[in-house]
């Protein structure tokens, strides 16, 4: 089973590519953001440390961590973001390694594909056989963010400017998927 890391900037269409790999190529797919969300739910490994660090003001009425409240705190304070990442990122990586091991044992999938915007920054290239970079030109990404998330052009540009530049992504990939236009599942052949 090949281990593939799928990355790219916001609005590039990583989730679309991930879905196509699952539907058309029977790959095991997982989004690292969803694993992090799962691990911060009550009773899971990151919940108590995150709650202890940020206090009860980040909790929703049901006792779960309110991701919007937490984001409002950490994205305006780099030190707090670093502390959150120090709690969550190692737990996510440990969970991913466990899931890779489990899926290798089952021998059901040709590839295990994990998707994250920060795949390179979090050193997942160390556990992946290949890194695939989903590229879309900046104007396409801006349009997608405006259409799908309601971002203003300025907000889309601000978020994009805070991510790794295209040239840096290109240093790390083994395969590029241009998702600037219509993406056909045949563009993803890899077996």
Secondary structure as UniProt FT lines:
FT   STRAND          2..7
FT   TURN            10..11
FT   HELIX           14..25
FT   STRAND          28..31
FT   HELIX           32..39
FT   TURN            42..43
FT   TURN            45..46
FT   HELIX           47..54
FT   HELIX           56..58
FT   TURN            61..62
FT   HELIX           67..74
FT   TURN            75..76
FT   HELIX           78..106
FT   STRAND          111..115
FT   TURN            117..123
FT   HELIX           124..126
FT   STRAND          130..135
FT   HELIX           138..149
FT   HELIX           153..161
FT   HELIX           166..170
FT   TURN            171..172
FT   STRAND          175..178
FT   HELIX           185..188
//
